[in-house]
């Protein structure tokens, strides 16, 4: 069974393709997964783990910031 995540729930988009994930139920496990099967991006657990999904799909802002390096030697 596939369920869409409501828009008012904070959930990061997939870091690989940018699509919003959905929730699947398989027997006793809940899987937060990307609808694009080529990404193979998912979080599996006995409860719906949106926080775990957000941790692995967090936008990396440190790559966008310019770092200033100083010579020490």
Backbone as a ProteinNet text record, in pm:
[ID]
protein_1_A
[PRIMARY]
XXXXXXXXXXXXXXXXXXXXXXXXXXXXXXXXXXXXXXXXXXXXXXXXXXXXXXXXXXXXXXXXXXXXXXXXX
[TERTIARY]
84.4	0	89.1	63.5	141	55.5	112.7	42.8	124.4	56.3	122.3	141.2	250.2	275.2	205.5	130.1	54	147.3	102.5	187.6	223.5	142.7	173	277	320.5	426.5	560.1	654.2	786	862	892.6	964.6	1052.8	1182.8	1276	1251.1	1278.7	1270.7	1392.7	1384.9	1495.4	1620.1	1733.5	1857.4	1912.2	1866.6	1917.5	1837.3	1703.1	1621.2	1530.8	1510.8	1432.3	1282.9	1237.8	1095	1056.4	930.1	877.7	853.3	896	880.3	735.9	711.9	584.6	614.1	509.4	523.7	462.4	535	484.7	477.5	377.6	368.9	391.4	489.5	517.5	521.8	419	400.7	410	511.4	518	611.5	661.6	755	691.2	730.7	694.3	820.2	807.7	922.7	892.7	976.5	970.3	1065	1011.7	1091.4	1063.5	1159.8	1145.1	1057.8	964.7	881.7	960.5	1077.9	1164.2	1244.5	1213.6	1277.9	1427	1472.3	1613.7	1700.5	1643.2	1719.3	1759.5	1672.4	1694.4	1724.8	1650.4	1667.8	1549.1	1574.9	1465.2	1512.7	1415.4	1437.7	1330.3	1372.6	1281.1	1279.3	1161	1149.6	1010.6	995	864.7	766.3	817.8	736.4	776.9	688.8	722.9	831.2	948.3	1064.9	1095.2	1015.6	1038	1161.8	1190.2	1311.6	1436.5	1437.4	1550.4	1565.6	1452.6	1455.5	1514.4	1471.6	1521.3	1670.7	1721.6	1865.5	1948.2	1904.9	1986.6	1963.6	1857.9	1828.2	1837.9	1910.4	1928	2013.7	1970.5	2054.5	2185.2	2294	2426	2462	2440.2	2465.7	2613.5	2693.4	2835.8	2907.2	2853.9	2916.1	2892.9	2785.6	2751.5	2823	2879	2944.9	3093	3145.1	3286.9	3365.1	3470.5	3552.6	3684.2	3724.3	3851.3	3957	4063.3	4172.3	4289.9	4358.3	4474.1	4599	4706.2	4833.6	4888.6	4931.4	4988.3	5136.5	5187.8	5330.2	5401.9
-117.2	0	123.9	215.4	338.8	456.5	540.8	658.5	783.6	888.2	1017.3	1086.5	1160.8	1238.1	1372.3	1410.6	1534.7	1654.3	1756.9	1872.9	1953	1947.4	2025.4	1957.2	1836.7	1768.1	1803.7	1852.6	1889	1762.8	1751.4	1636.1	1683.7	1661	1703.1	1622.6	1684.2	1612.1	1521.5	1428.2	1334.6	1412.6	1378.2	1449.1	1409.5	1299	1252.6	1306.2	1304.3	1346.6	1465.1	1500.7	1617.1	1593.5	1468.6	1440.4	1421.3	1446.8	1429.3	1280.4	1229.3	1086	1048.2	919	865.7	753.3	703.5	600.9	471.7	361.8	230.1	142.9	56.7	-40.1	-178.4	-248.8	-385.7	-470.9	-551.4	-635.2	-550.7	-569.6	-492	-371	-339.9	-228.7	-115	7.3	128	178.3	213.7	257	394.9	493.1	624.8	616.9	629.2	604.9	707.1	722.4	810.5	739.6	810.8	745.9	701.4	760.2	721.3	598	484.2	358.2	354.4	437.4	440	499.2	582.9	644.8	542.9	448.8	350.4	420.7	526.5	608.6	582.3	521.9	488.6	479.5	486.8	465.6	367.6	259.5	152.7	138.4	115.6	96.2	48.4	17.3	-27.5	88.4	211.2	332.2	416.4	506.2	596.1	690.8	686.9	760.9	877.8	983.5	1100.8	1176.7	1176	1242.2	1176.2	1044.8	973.7	1008.2	1021.5	1060.9	1200.6	1292.2	1429.5	1436.2	1348.8	1350.1	1308.8	1206	1160.3	1241.8	1322.9	1405	1553.8	1587.6	1728	1797.2	1914.8	1987.5	2028.8	2006.3	2035.3	2179.7	2268.5	2411.3	2445	2359.1	2390.2	2384.7	2311.3	2306.7	2436.1	2506	2628.5	2750.6	2739.5	2853.1	2853.1	2971.2	2984.1	2984.1	2903.8	2896.7	2969.3	3048.5	3119	3041.3	3003.7	2930.3	3026.2	3013.5	3097.7	3012.7	3071.3	3000.6	3001	2886.6	2878.5	2847.2	2811.1	2777.4	2860.8
0	0	0	-92.4	-106.2	-61.4	26.4	78	47.4	4.3	-17.9	116.8	131.7	253.1	237.5	339.7	333.1	314.5	240.6	215	339.6	445.9	565.7	655.1	622.6	697.6	634.3	717	665	626.8	499.7	449.2	333.2	345	240.1	112.7	-0.6	-127.1	-141.1	-232.7	-256.9	-298.4	-239.3	-270.7	-407	-463.4	-592.4	-710.4	-699.2	-813.6	-783.1	-654.8	-619	-604.2	-610.2	-597.6	-451.8	-420.2	-284.2	-259.1	-143.7	-117	-83.7	-81.3	-34.2	65.3	129.9	232.1	179.3	195.2	157.1	281	286.5	395.1	336.7	392.2	352.3	477.7	495.2	613.5	738.9	824.5	948.7	939.1	820.3	803.3	725.6	760	687.3	617.7	491.5	413.1	355.2	389	326.7	208.3	88	-31.4	-140.3	-227.5	-343.2	-446.5	-510.3	-611.9	-735.1	-755.6	-866.7	-824	-878.9	-838	-873.3	-968.7	-1005.1	-894.6	-807.3	-698	-592.5	-564.5	-457.4	-325.8	-298.2	-179.2	-86.8	32.1	122	265.9	358.5	501.8	546.9	613.8	652.1	803.5	860.2	1004	1042.2	1170.7	1219	1233.1	1238.3	1238	1117.1	1075.5	965.1	1014.2	951.2	998.3	904.3	913.8	828.9	875.1	1005	1055.1	997.4	988.6	928.1	781.3	710.7	569.9	556.3	643.6	637	664.4	752.3	782.4	661.8	588.9	475.7	349.3	345.6	228.5	257.6	364.2	400.5	295.3	248	153	219.1	151.8	207.3	176.8	272.2	251	260.5	322.9	337.5	202.8	104.8	-27.2	-103.9	-72.6	-143.4	-87.2	32	94.1	59.1	31.4	1.3	131.8	135.9	255.9	229.8	326.8	316.7	395	326.3	390.3	409	521.2	551	547.5	500.2	500.3	642.5	687.5	823.2	819.2	704	699.1	597.3
[MASK]
+++++++++++++++++++++++++++++++++++++++++++++++++++++++++++++++++++++++++

